[in-house]
Amino acid sequence: MSKLNFNSSLKSNFKSGFKLNLSVSLMLLGSALAGSIGAEAQTLTLYTDRPTARLAPSVQKFTQLTGAQVTVVELPYAKLLAQYEAEGQGSPADLIYIKDMVMAGELVNKGHLQAMPARTAVQAAQTVPAALRDSSSLWTALQYRARTIMYEPSRVKAGELSTYEDLADAKWAGRLCLRTSKHNYNEALVSSLIERHGESRTREILKGWVDNLAVAPINGDTALLEAIANGVCDVGLSNTYYLAQLIAKNPSFTVRPFFADQAGAGVHVNGEMIGVASSSKQVDLAGRFIELLLDDEYQIHASNDHFTYPAKESLSPLTLVKDWGRFLMDLTPWSKLSEPSRVQRARDLMNEVGYQ
């Protein structure tokens, strides 16, 4: 477990690209924060499965604006959930920031989130697409990525690619790599297929994927992309940021993305989201921290740091992912795709066809 209280001593760890001078919007936010908080010293506690270093600039800025300290508790999601449930309503957690819609669905189902302040919900509604926000304002996305088709251009032409469903066609026999089904990323993707096609057709698609595998499912997107590059398979499914990380380290890495279903429902996206913990007694202060994370400066910082796409609709990424162009995304609400009963059905279907 990593538990850090950020203060001015962390300045040296901040990325130089994250400017500390306040924008006009942040100065206005600071005035509002100062007026609502007054002289009282407060501590806000954030539970997350994301790297604490990524939050450091915003944590420091929040303290500068409000005088409130922010304690960040970093744990893998399963341990974070277990700790929060063991603590019950006496938990110090004010905010929960996690990496995946399946996790968000579980938190909502268990009653571990409460509604954001009305002001925060309004800012999220003005900033983030409706599909990427909880319908009851329990959480909002901050960043997203596409989970899409990856291919090796010397062996596959982009014109041969189209949809997730097409990867079940026999022409891909012995040419497909998949990550193990035992991961939230694929559970969310299969949940989206169930929404598009129903269970019977989704079972057929999954069976076709399994029949076309070049090797047993791989335990990780990075290893999957390397398998494509090394000729183990020709196509696969991965999150975009994994590919961007590999290309950033090695510009000659040859695998490229193909955004699925651009003539139909659009490519499946998933991402990071944040909400107010049900245990929090500082809902207004927690909401103001969320507002800071929805500001342009943090949105771009987080996007640059992890090769993701800012959830704020008016912003575009500045990293190499921008060179892949814009894409049509599937706008099925994440709150629907992440319903635990639907996710469980996705798991069941993958098990039924032998997708392990």
C-alpha positions in Angstrom: 0.0 0.0 0.0 1.2 3.5 -0.8 -0.2 6.2 1.5 1.1 9.7 0.8 0.3 13.2 2.1 1.4 15.6 -0.6 2.8 19.0 0.4 5.3 21.5 -0.9 8.2 19.1 -0.5 6.9 17.3 -3.6 7.6 20.2 -5.9 10.8 18.5 -7.2 8.9 15.5 -8.3 6.4 17.3 -10.5 6.7 17.0 -14.3 8.2 20.1 -15.7 5.5 20.2 -18.3 2.8 20.8 -15.7 2.8 24.5 -15.2 2.1 25.8 -11.7 0.9 29.2 -12.8 -2.9 29.4 -12.4 -5.3 29.8 -15.3 -8.2 32.3 -15.0 -10.5 29.4 -14.4 -8.4 28.1 -11.5 -8.2 31.6 -10.0 -12.0 31.7 -10.0 -12.1 28.2 -8.6 -9.6 29.3 -5.9 -11.8 32.2 -4.9 -14.8 30.0 -4.6 -12.9 27.4 -2.6 -11.4 30.0 -0.2 -14.8 31.5 0.4 -16.4 28.2 1.2 -13.7 26.7 3.3 -12.5 29.7 5.3 -9.6 29.4 7.7 -10.3 25.9 8.8 -7.5 23.4 8.1 -9.0 20.3 6.5 -7.7 17.0 5.1 -9.3 15.3 2.1 -8.6 11.6 1.7 -8.5 10.0 -1.8 -8.5 6.2 -2.3 -7.2 5.1 -5.7 -5.7 2.3 -7.8 -3.9 4.9 -10.0 -0.3 6.1 -9.6 0.0 8.7 -6.9 2.6 10.6 -8.8 0.1 11.4 -11.5 -2.1 13.2 -9.0 0.8 15.1 -7.3 0.5 18.3 -9.3 -3.3 18.6 -8.7 -3.0 17.7 -5.1 -0.4 20.4 -4.5 -2.5 22.9 -6.5 -5.6 22.1 -4.5 -3.7 22.7 -1.2 -2.4 26.0 -2.6 -6.0 27.0 -3.5 -7.8 25.8 -0.3 -5.3 25.2 2.5 -6.7 21.7 2.6 -4.2 18.8 2.6 -4.9 15.7 0.5 -3.9 12.3 1.6 -3.7 9.8 -1.2 -4.0 6.1 -0.4 -2.9 4.0 -3.4 -3.8 0.3 -3.5 -4.6 -2.3 -6.1 -8.4 -2.2 -6.6 -9.2 -5.5 -4.9 -7.3 -4.4 -1.8 -8.7 -0.9 -1.9 -12.2 -2.4 -2.0 -11.5 -4.8 0.8 -10.0 -2.0 3.0 -12.9 0.3 2.3 -15.5 -2.3 3.2 -13.7 -3.3 6.3 -13.7 0.3 7.4 -17.4 0.8 6.7 -18.9 4.2 7.1 -16.1 5.1 9.5 -13.7 5.1 6.5 -11.6 8.3 6.1 -12.1 8.1 2.3 -13.7 11.1 0.7 -13.0 10.2 -2.9 -12.5 7.0 -4.9 -10.6 7.2 -8.2 -10.4 4.0 -10.2 -9.3 2.8 -13.7 -12.3 0.9 -15.2 -16.0 1.0 -15.6 -16.5 -2.5 -14.2 -15.0 -1.4 -11.0 -17.3 1.7 -11.0 -20.3 -0.5 -11.5 -19.3 -2.6 -8.5 -18.9 0.4 -6.3 -22.3 1.8 -7.3 -24.0 -1.6 -6.8 -22.5 -1.9 -3.3 -23.5 1.6 -2.3 -20.0 2.9 -1.9 -20.5 6.2 -3.8 -22.8 9.1 -3.1 -24.0 11.9 -5.4 -21.5 14.6 -6.3 -22.5 18.2 -5.3 -24.9 19.8 -7.7 -22.3 22.3 -8.8 -19.8 19.5 -9.6 -22.4 17.5 -11.5 -23.2 20.6 -13.6 -19.5 21.1 -14.4 -19.2 17.4 -15.4 -22.3 17.6 -17.6 -20.8 20.6 -19.4 -17.5 18.9 -19.8 -17.9 15.1 -20.3 -20.1 13.2 -22.7 -23.2 11.8 -21.1 -22.2 8.2 -21.8 -19.1 8.7 -19.7 -20.9 9.9 -16.6 -23.1 8.1 -14.1 -26.8 8.8 -14.7 -27.2 9.6 -11.0 -24.1 11.7 -10.8 -22.2 9.1 -8.7 -19.1 9.3 -10.8 -17.6 11.0 -13.9 -14.9 9.9 -16.3 -11.7 11.8 -16.3 -9.8 10.0 -19.1 -10.6 7.3 -21.6 -8.9 4.9 -24.0 -10.1 2.8 -26.9 -10.0 -1.0 -26.7 -9.6 -1.8 -30.4 -8.1 -3.9 -33.1 -4.3 -4.0 -33.4 -2.4 -5.2 -36.5 1.0 -5.6 -38.2 0.8 -3.6 -41.4 3.3 -5.8 -43.3 1.0 -8.8 -42.9 -2.4 -7.2 -42.7 -3.8 -4.3 -44.7 -6.1 -1.8 -43.0 -8.7 -2.5 -45.7 -9.0 -6.1 -44.4 -10.2 -4.9 -41.0 -13.6 -3.7 -39.9 -15.3 -4.8 -36.7 -14.9 -6.9 -33.5 -17.3 -9.3 -35.0 -15.3 -9.8 -38.1 -12.4 -11.2 -36.0 -14.6 -14.3 -35.6 -14.5 -15.0 -39.3 -12.5 -18.1 -40.4 -10.1 -15.9 -42.5 -8.4 -15.0 -39.1 -8.0 -18.7 -38.1 -4.6 -19.0 -36.4 -4.0 -15.3 -36.7 -5.7 -13.8 -33.6 -4.3 -13.0 -30.2 -6.4 -12.2 -27.2 -5.7 -11.2 -23.6 -7.1 -13.5 -21.0 -10.8 -13.1 -20.3 -10.0 -12.7 -16.6 -9.7 -9.0 -16.7 -12.1 -6.1 -16.5 -11.1 -4.7 -19.9 -12.4 -7.7 -21.8 -15.4 -8.0 -19.5 -16.5 -4.5 -20.4 -15.9 -5.1 -24.1 -18.0 -8.3 -24.1 -20.7 -6.4 -22.1 -20.8 -3.9 -25.0 -21.2 -6.8 -27.5 -24.1 -8.2 -25.5 -25.7 -4.7 -25.6 -25.3 -4.6 -29.4 -26.2 -8.1 -30.3 -27.8 -10.0 -27.4 -26.4 -13.1 -25.8 -26.9 -15.6 -28.6 -25.0 -13.7 -31.2 -22.3 -12.6 -28.7 -21.7 -16.3 -27.8 -21.2 -17.0 -31.6 -18.7 -14.1 -31.8 -16.7 -15.3 -28.8 -16.7 -18.9 -30.1 -15.3 -17.6 -33.4 -12.6 -15.7 -31.5 -11.5 -18.8 -29.6 -11.5 -20.9 -32.8 -9.2 -18.3 -34.5 -6.6 -18.0 -31.7 -3.0 -18.4 -32.7 -1.9 -19.1 -29.1 -3.7 -19.4 -25.7 -4.9 -16.1 -24.3 -2.1 -13.9 -23.2 -1.8 -12.4 -19.7 -1.3 -8.7 -20.6 -1.8 -6.2 -23.5 1.9 -5.4 -23.8 2.8 -9.0 -24.3 -0.1 -9.3 -26.8 1.2 -6.4 -28.8 4.7 -7.8 -28.8 3.3 -11.2 -30.0 1.8 -9.4 -33.0 5.0 -7.6 -33.7 7.0 -10.8 -33.5 4.7 -12.7 -35.9 3.1 -15.0 -33.3 -0.2 -13.6 -34.6 -1.3 -10.9 -37.0 -4.2 -9.1 -35.2 -5.4 -8.7 -31.6 -7.3 -6.5 -29.2 -5.7 -4.0 -26.9 -6.1 -0.7 -25.2 -4.6 2.2 -27.1 -2.3 3.4 -24.4 -0.4 0.2 -24.2 0.6 0.6 -27.9 1.4 4.3 -27.4 3.8 3.4 -24.5 5.6 0.8 -26.7 5.9 3.2 -29.6 7.2 6.0 -27.3 9.9 3.7 -26.1 10.7 2.3 -29.5 9.5 4.4 -32.5 10.3 1.5 -34.9 7.7 -0.7 -33.2 5.5 -1.7 -36.1 2.1 -2.5 -34.7 -0.7 0.0 -35.4 -4.3 0.5 -34.3 -7.5 0.1 -36.3 -10.5 1.7 -34.8 -13.3 -0.8 -35.0 -16.8 -0.4 -36.3 -16.4 3.1 -37.7 -19.3 2.5 -40.0 -21.5 1.2 -37.2 -21.8 1.6 -33.4 -18.2 2.8 -33.0 -15.2 1.7 -31.1 -15.5 0.5 -27.5 -14.0 2.9 -24.9 -13.4 2.6 -21.2 -11.5 4.8 -18.8 -10.7 6.3 -15.4 -13.4 7.8 -13.2 -13.8 9.4 -9.8 -16.7 9.7 -7.4 -17.4 10.8 -3.8 -17.2 8.0 -1.3 -20.4 7.2 0.6 -18.4 7.6 3.9 -17.4 11.2 3.2 -18.6 14.0 5.4 -16.8 16.5 3.2 -18.9 16.2 0.1 -18.5 19.9 -1.0 -14.8 19.8 -0.6 -14.6 16.5 -2.4 -16.6 17.9 -5.2 -14.3 20.8 -5.6 -11.3 18.4 -6.0 -13.2 16.7 -8.8 -13.8 20.1 -10.4 -10.1 20.7 -10.4 -9.5 17.3 -12.2 -12.0 18.4 -14.8 -10.0 21.6 -15.5 -8.1 21.7 -18.8 -4.7 21.7 -17.1 -5.2 18.4 -15.3 -7.0 16.8 -18.2 -4.0 17.5 -20.5 -1.5 16.5 -17.8 -3.1 13.1 -17.2 -3.5 12.5 -21.0 0.2 13.3 -21.6 1.3 11.2 -18.7 -0.6 8.0 -19.7 -1.3 8.4 -23.5 -5.0 8.5 -22.8 -7.8 10.8 -24.3 -9.1 13.7 -22.1 -12.7 13.1 -21.1 -13.4 16.8 -21.7 -15.0 16.9 -25.1 -13.3 20.2 -26.1 -9.8 18.9 -25.6 -7.6 16.7 -27.8 -4.5 14.7 -26.8 -1.1 16.2 -27.4 0.8 12.9 -27.4 1.5 10.6 -30.3 -2.0 9.2 -30.1 -3.3 12.3 -31.8 -1.6 11.1 -35.0 -4.0 8.1 -35.1 -6.8 10.5 -35.8 -10.3 11.0 -34.4 -12.7 8.1 -34.1 -16.4 7.3 -33.6 -16.8 5.9 -30.1 -19.6 3.6 -28.9 -21.8 5.9 -26.8 -23.6 3.2 -24.9 -23.6 4.5 -21.3 -20.9 3.1 -19.1 -23.4 2.9 -16.3 -25.4 0.4 -18.3 -22.4 -1.6 -19.5 -21.0 -1.8 -16.0 -24.1 -3.2 -14.3 -22.8 -6.2 -12.3 -25.5 -8.6 -13.6 -24.5 -7.7 -17.2 -20.8 -8.0 -16.4 -21.4 -11.4 -14.8 -23.2 -12.6 -18.0 -20.2 -11.5 -20.0 -18.0 -13.6 -17.8 -20.4 -16.6 -18.1 -20.4 -16.4 -21.9 -16.6 -16.3 -22.1 -16.5 -19.4 -19.9 -19.2 -21.2 -21.9 -17.1 -21.0 -25.1 -13.8 -21.8 -23.5 -12.3 -18.3 -23.6 -10.1 -18.4 -20.6 
